[in-house]
Amino acid sequence: MNPVINGFNPTIDQQPCQRGVRAKDRTLKHLLLAALYGASLALSAAGPALADELTPLLPPSFVTSTTIPANGDVNPYGVAFVPDGFPRFGTIAAGDLLISNFNNAQNAQGTGTTIVKIVPNNQPATTFFQGAPGLGLSTALGVLKGGFVLVGSVPTTDGTFNTIQPGVLLVLNRTGNIVAQWTPAMAKIDGPWDLTIFDQGDRAKVFVSNVLNGTVVRLDVSVDDNGVHLNHATQIASVYPHRSDSAALVVGPTGLAYDPQRDVLYVASTVDNAIFAVFDAGKSQHDGGKGVVIYADNAHLHGPLGLTLGPNGHLFVANGDAINSDPKQPSEIVEFTPQGRFVAQLAVDPAQAGAFGLAFSQPRHEFVRFAAVDDNTNSVTVWNVPFENGGQ
């Protein structure tokens, strides 16, 4: 395959590494977006590699699959891999990739009802869950290794902001049946737009961004064979700007990524065109406001949406192009460090507004899978990227 997708090449920060970094540790800092195009760091046995030693390799394999199920739903938003340890004897299994659809077959926003399981080259996509009409399944999609799927609903009745509703969080079992429904009053949600999960097996912390009131909540839950039990809901961040948008329907706080080692939650604030860090997110009992800006880059950020923490410790964000748009940088995914240093970027589509949800799988056998949706083509691309853990 040609290593250039849709005619676009990544931009790569090629400043030298700091001296004194061991070659083994450099494997933790591979530029994963560069690796998608076949670039990798050349490591020297005599000492640490320099970034100007990037050499092209054969490109990693990738597969692009449709996200459109039999009912015709479009506009893929949420992306989630089923984690290792997920119970057997369901309709999904560890390693499967799930995608939630926000629009129906008529492309009315906030009316999609399906979560699909991606089977490469399968058309239509395999339906894992199909709910009642008008759900509007958002980017808030996650999977608990205890055997349950969480998904947010931000519905409209006519595809416009005029009829947008607060929505709910649905809990599904491993065969795609609803076992619980968390309402705004129960879970302090108001337009659950994205989520991330810190999964500890019999318990978990679920962080949810609310696009209709500009807040983030932490849901402390317990998990057993009977279901997922919501024990406590705490609002931990707020005052992110949010508003309607003629093209995107609504914009506000979106992508979330949690670092449990540092107890830091990263928040992609679309309207601010910036990434914030909320400290003590896993244990705080009060609202800490927006947190601290860790990345504000008008050259590379264009309305950040989906956000994830990569296995190399870098953050990855999808640009939706509703804010600070640049036709020369459409549908970009940007890789940057938690210290705010730009690393690399690539475009998932030659037109704007294609990028949204993205996710990494758990590393396996020195490879990690990276998935990103393209709203413009109603598809998802999954790359199989070489990645050395380096003993982390």
C-alpha positions as CSV (number, residue, x, y, z in Angstrom):
1,M,0.0,0.0,0.0
2,N,1.0,3.6,-0.5
3,P,2.1,5.1,2.8
4,V,0.4,8.4,1.9
5,I,-3.3,8.3,2.7
6,N,-5.6,10.6,0.8
7,G,-2.6,12.5,-0.6
8,F,-1.4,13.9,2.8
9,N,1.9,13.4,4.6
10,P,2.4,13.9,8.3
11,T,4.2,16.9,9.7
12,I,6.9,15.8,12.2
13,D,8.8,17.7,14.9
14,Q,12.4,16.8,14.1
15,Q,14.2,18.6,17.0
16,P,17.0,16.5,18.6
17,C,16.3,14.5,21.7
18,Q,17.8,15.6,25.0
19,R,21.1,14.1,25.8
20,G,21.4,11.3,28.3
21,V,18.2,9.4,27.3
22,R,18.9,5.7,27.0
23,A,18.2,4.0,23.6
24,K,15.9,1.5,25.3
25,D,13.8,4.4,26.7
26,R,13.6,6.0,23.3
27,T,11.3,3.2,22.2
28,L,8.7,4.6,24.5
29,K,8.8,7.9,22.5
30,H,8.2,6.5,19.0
31,L,6.3,9.1,17.0
32,L,3.2,6.9,16.4
33,L,1.6,9.1,13.8
34,A,4.9,9.0,11.9
35,A,4.9,5.3,12.2
36,L,1.5,5.2,10.5
37,Y,3.4,6.3,7.4
38,G,6.3,4.0,7.8
39,A,8.8,6.3,9.6
40,S,10.6,5.0,12.7
41,L,13.5,6.0,14.9
42,A,16.8,4.5,14.0
43,L,18.4,3.4,17.3
44,S,22.1,3.4,17.7
45,A,23.9,0.9,20.1
46,A,26.4,3.6,20.9
47,G,23.9,6.0,22.4
48,P,20.5,7.7,22.0
49,A,19.0,8.3,18.5
50,L,18.5,11.8,17.1
51,A,15.1,12.7,15.6
52,D,16.9,13.6,12.3
53,E,17.8,9.8,12.0
54,L,14.2,9.1,11.0
55,T,14.3,6.6,8.2
56,P,11.4,5.2,6.1
57,L,10.3,1.6,6.5
58,L,7.6,-0.3,4.8
59,P,4.3,1.2,5.9
60,P,2.3,-0.7,8.6
61,S,-0.8,-2.5,7.4
62,F,-4.1,-0.8,7.7
63,V,-7.7,-1.6,6.9
64,T,-10.5,0.9,6.1
65,S,-14.1,-0.4,6.8
66,T,-17.6,1.0,6.5
67,T,-19.4,2.0,9.7
68,I,-22.8,2.0,8.1
69,P,-25.1,-0.8,9.4
70,A,-28.1,-2.3,7.7
71,N,-30.5,0.5,8.9
72,G,-28.3,3.1,7.2
73,D,-27.1,5.1,10.2
74,V,-24.2,7.5,9.4
75,N,-21.9,10.0,11.1
76,P,-19.6,7.7,13.2
77,Y,-18.6,9.3,16.4
78,G,-17.5,7.1,19.3
79,V,-14.6,4.5,19.0
80,A,-13.8,1.9,21.5
81,F,-11.8,-1.4,21.6
82,V,-13.1,-4.2,23.7
83,P,-10.4,-4.8,26.4
84,D,-8.6,-7.9,27.3
85,G,-10.4,-9.9,30.0
86,F,-13.8,-9.2,28.5
87,P,-16.1,-12.2,29.2
88,R,-16.7,-14.8,26.6
89,F,-20.0,-16.0,25.1
90,G,-21.3,-12.6,24.0
91,T,-21.7,-11.1,20.6
92,I,-18.5,-9.1,21.1
93,A,-15.1,-10.2,22.4
94,A,-11.8,-8.9,23.5
95,G,-10.1,-7.1,20.6
96,D,-13.3,-6.2,18.8
97,L,-13.7,-2.6,17.7
98,L,-17.0,-0.8,18.3
99,I,-18.3,2.4,16.7
100,S,-21.4,4.5,17.7
101,N,-23.4,6.4,15.0
102,F,-24.9,9.8,15.7
103,N,-27.1,10.3,12.6
104,N,-29.8,8.3,11.0
105,A,-30.0,7.2,7.4
106,Q,-31.5,10.6,6.4
107,N,-28.4,12.2,8.0
108,A,-30.4,14.0,10.7
109,Q,-28.1,14.8,13.6
110,G,-28.8,13.4,17.0
111,T,-31.0,10.6,15.7
112,G,-28.6,7.6,15.1
113,T,-29.4,4.5,17.1
114,T,-26.7,1.9,16.4
115,I,-23.4,0.7,17.7
116,V,-21.6,-1.5,15.1
117,K,-18.9,-4.1,15.5
118,I,-16.3,-3.6,12.8
119,V,-15.6,-6.7,10.7
120,P,-13.0,-5.7,8.0
121,N,-14.3,-5.6,4.5
122,N,-17.8,-6.5,5.7
123,Q,-20.7,-4.4,4.2
124,P,-23.0,-3.5,5.9
125,A,-21.3,-3.2,9.2
126,T,-22.4,-5.7,11.9
127,T,-24.9,-4.3,14.3
128,F,-24.1,-4.9,18.0
129,F,-26.8,-2.6,19.3
130,Q,-29.8,-0.9,17.8
131,G,-32.0,1.2,20.1
132,A,-35.3,3.1,19.8
133,P,-35.5,5.8,17.2
134,G,-33.9,9.1,17.9
135,L,-31.2,8.2,20.4
136,G,-28.3,10.2,18.9
137,L,-25.4,8.0,20.1
138,S,-22.4,10.3,20.8
139,T,-18.7,9.9,21.1
140,A,-19.3,8.8,24.8
141,L,-18.5,5.2,24.1
142,G,-16.5,2.9,26.4
143,V,-16.2,-0.8,27.3
144,L,-15.7,-2.3,30.8
145,K,-13.7,-5.5,31.0
146,G,-16.4,-6.8,33.4
147,G,-18.6,-7.3,30.3
148,F,-20.5,-4.1,29.8
149,V,-20.7,-1.2,27.2
150,L,-21.4,2.4,28.1
151,V,-22.7,4.8,25.5
152,G,-24.1,8.4,25.7
153,S,-27.2,9.7,23.9
154,V,-27.6,13.3,22.9
155,P,-30.9,13.3,21.0
156,T,-32.8,15.7,18.8
157,T,-36.2,15.2,17.3
158,D,-35.5,17.0,14.0
159,G,-31.7,17.0,13.6
160,T,-31.4,20.6,14.8
161,F,-30.1,22.3,18.0
162,N,-33.6,23.7,18.6
163,T,-34.8,20.2,19.7
164,I,-31.6,18.9,21.4
165,Q,-32.2,17.1,24.7
166,P,-30.0,16.3,27.8
167,G,-29.9,12.6,26.9
168,V,-28.9,9.6,29.0
169,L,-26.1,7.1,29.5
170,L,-27.0,3.6,28.5
171,V,-25.4,0.4,30.0
172,L,-25.4,-2.6,27.6
173,N,-24.5,-6.1,28.3
174,R,-22.2,-8.2,26.1
175,T,-25.1,-9.2,23.8
176,G,-26.2,-5.6,23.2
177,N,-29.2,-5.5,25.5
178,I,-29.9,-2.4,27.8
179,V,-29.4,-3.3,31.5
180,A,-29.4,0.2,32.9
181,Q,-30.2,3.8,31.9
182,W,-28.6,6.7,33.8
183,T,-30.6,9.9,33.7
184,P,-29.4,13.5,34.1
185,A,-30.7,13.5,37.7
186,M,-28.8,10.3,38.6
187,A,-25.5,11.0,36.8
188,K,-25.3,14.8,36.6
189,I,-25.2,14.6,32.9
190,D,-26.4,17.1,30.3
191,G,-25.5,16.1,26.8
192,P,-22.9,13.3,27.4
193,W,-20.6,14.0,24.6
194,D,-17.6,11.9,25.3
195,L,-16.2,9.7,28.1
196,T,-13.1,7.8,29.3
197,I,-12.9,4.9,31.7
198,F,-10.3,4.0,34.4
199,D,-11.2,0.3,34.7
200,Q,-10.2,-1.6,37.9
201,G,-12.3,-4.7,37.2
202,D,-14.9,-4.8,40.0
203,R,-15.0,-1.0,40.1
204,A,-14.3,1.9,37.7
205,K,-14.2,5.6,37.4
206,V,-16.1,6.9,34.4
207,F,-15.4,10.5,33.3
208,V,-18.1,12.2,31.2
209,S,-18.0,15.5,29.3
210,N,-21.3,17.4,29.1
211,V,-21.6,19.5,25.9
212,L,-24.8,21.2,26.9
213,N,-23.6,22.8,30.2
214,G,-19.8,22.8,29.8
215,T,-19.0,20.4,32.7
216,V,-17.2,17.2,33.4
217,V,-18.4,14.6,35.9
218,R,-16.8,11.6,37.5
219,L,-19.0,8.5,38.0
220,D,-17.8,6.1,40.6
221,V,-19.2,2.7,39.7
222,S,-19.0,-0.9,40.9
223,V,-19.2,-3.9,38.5
224,D,-20.5,-7.4,39.1
225,D,-22.2,-10.1,37.1
226,N,-25.5,-8.4,37.5
227,G,-24.5,-5.1,36.0
228,V,-22.8,-1.7,36.5
229,H,-23.9,0.1,39.7
230,L,-23.7,3.9,39.9
231,N,-22.5,4.7,43.4
232,H,-21.7,8.4,43.2
233,A,-21.6,11.2,40.7
234,T,-19.2,14.2,41.2
235,Q,-18.9,17.3,39.1
236,I,-15.1,17.9,38.9
237,A,-14.7,20.5,36.2
238,S,-16.8,23.3,34.6
239,V,-17.1,26.6,32.8
240,Y,-16.0,25.2,29.4
241,P,-17.7,27.3,26.7
242,H,-20.4,25.6,24.8
243,R,-22.9,26.7,22.1
244,S,-24.9,25.6,19.1
245,D,-23.1,25.3,15.8
246,S,-24.6,25.4,12.3
247,A,-22.4,22.6,11.0
248,A,-21.5,20.6,14.0
249,L,-24.9,20.9,15.8
250,V,-23.2,21.7,19.2
251,V,-19.7,22.4,20.4
252,G,-18.3,22.3,23.9
253,P,-16.0,20.1,26.0
254,T,-15.5,16.8,24.2
255,G,-12.5,14.4,24.3
256,L,-11.3,13.1,27.7
257,A,-8.1,11.1,28.5
258,Y,-7.1,10.0,32.0
259,D,-3.6,9.3,33.3
260,P,-4.2,7.2,36.5
261,Q,-0.5,7.3,37.5
262,R,-0.6,11.1,37.8
263,D,-4.4,11.3,38.5
264,V,-4.8,13.9,35.7
265,L,-7.7,14.1,33.4
266,Y,-7.1,15.8,30.1
267,V,-10.0,17.7,28.5
268,A,-10.4,18.8,24.9
269,S,-12.3,22.1,25.0
270,T,-13.5,22.7,21.4
271,V,-14.5,26.3,21.7
272,D,-11.4,27.2,23.6
273,N,-9.3,25.4,20.9
274,A,-7.2,24.1,23.8
275,I,-6.4,21.1,25.9
276,F,-6.8,21.4,29.7
277,A,-5.4,19.3,32.6
278,V,-7.7,18.7,35.6
279,F,-5.5,17.5,38.6
280,D,-6.7,15.0,41.3
281,A,-9.5,14.1,39.0
282,G,-9.9,10.6,40.3
283,K,-10.4,11.6,44.0
284,S,-11.5,15.2,44.0
285,Q,-14.9,15.9,45.7
286,H,-15.3,19.4,44.3
287,D,-15.4,21.4,41.1
288,G,-12.0,22.7,40.1
289,G,-13.2,24.8,37.1
290,K,-11.4,24.4,33.8
291,G,-8.1,23.2,35.1
292,V,-4.8,24.3,33.6
293,V,-4.1,24.8,29.9
294,I,-1.4,22.4,28.7
295,Y,-1.7,22.8,25.0
296,A,-3.0,25.8,23.0
297,D,-1.6,25.7,19.4
298,N,-3.5,27.7,16.8
299,A,-1.2,26.4,14.1
300,H,-2.2,22.7,14.7
301,L,-5.5,22.8,16.7
302,H,-8.7,23.3,14.7
303,G,-11.6,22.6,17.1
304,P,-10.3,19.6,19.1
305,L,-12.8,16.8,19.6
306,G,-11.9,13.2,20.3
307,L,-8.9,12.7,22.6
308,T,-6.9,9.7,23.8
309,L,-3.7,8.9,25.6
310,G,-1.3,6.8,23.5
311,P,0.8,3.9,24.8
312,N,3.9,6.1,24.3
313,G,2.6,8.7,26.8
314,H,1.6,11.2,24.2
315,L,-1.8,12.7,23.7
316,F,-3.7,12.4,20.4
317,V,-6.6,14.7,19.4
318,A,-8.9,14.8,16.4
319,N,-9.6,18.2,14.9
320,G,-13.3,18.8,13.9
321,D,-12.6,22.1,12.0
322,A,-15.5,23.9,13.5
323,I,-13.2,26.3,15.3
324,N,-10.0,28.0,13.8
325,S,-10.5,26.0,10.6
326,D,-7.7,25.8,8.0
327,P,-8.5,24.3,4.6
328,K,-4.8,23.5,4.2
329,Q,-5.0,21.2,7.3
330,P,-8.3,19.4,7.0
331,S,-9.4,16.6,9.4
332,E,-6.1,16.4,11.2
333,I,-5.2,14.1,14.0
334,V,-2.5,15.8,16.1
335,E,0.1,14.1,18.4
336,F,1.6,16.1,21.3
337,T,3.2,15.6,24.6
338,P,1.4,16.3,28.0
339,Q,4.0,19.1,28.4
340,G,2.5,20.8,25.3
341,R,5.1,20.0,22.6
342,F,3.8,19.3,19.1
343,V,5.0,16.0,17.7
344,A,3.2,15.1,14.5
345,Q,-0.1,15.2,12.6
346,L,-1.9,13.5,9.8
347,A,-5.1,14.0,7.9
348,V,-7.8,11.3,7.8
349,D,-9.7,13.0,4.9
350,P,-8.8,15.6,2.2
351,A,-11.9,17.6,3.2
352,Q,-12.7,19.3,6.5
353,A,-14.8,17.9,9.3
354,G,-14.0,14.3,8.9
355,A,-12.1,13.5,12.1
356,F,-13.8,12.7,15.4
357,G,-13.5,9.6,17.5
358,L,-10.2,7.8,17.9
359,A,-8.8,5.0,20.1
360,F,-5.8,2.8,20.8
361,S,-6.0,-0.9,21.6
362,Q,-3.9,-2.5,24.3
363,P,-0.5,-3.3,22.9
364,R,0.0,-6.9,21.8
365,H,3.1,-8.7,20.6
366,E,5.0,-5.4,20.0
367,F,2.1,-3.9,18.0
368,V,-0.7,-1.5,18.9
369,R,-3.8,-0.8,16.8
370,F,-4.9,2.7,16.3
371,A,-8.5,3.5,15.0
372,A,-9.9,6.7,13.7
373,V,-13.2,7.4,12.1
374,D,-13.9,9.6,9.0
375,D,-17.3,11.2,9.3
376,N,-17.2,12.3,5.7
377,T,-16.9,8.8,4.3
378,N,-18.7,6.9,7.1
379,S,-15.7,4.7,7.6
380,V,-13.0,3.8,10.1
381,T,-9.4,3.1,9.5
382,V,-7.4,0.8,11.7
383,W,-3.6,0.8,11.6
384,N,-1.4,-2.0,13.0
385,V,1.5,0.0,14.3
386,P,4.8,-1.5,15.5
387,F,5.4,-0.4,19.1
388,E,8.1,-1.5,21.6
389,N,7.0,-1.1,25.2
390,G,10.6,-0.9,26.4
391,G,9.8,-2.5,29.7
392,Q,7.3,0.1,30.8
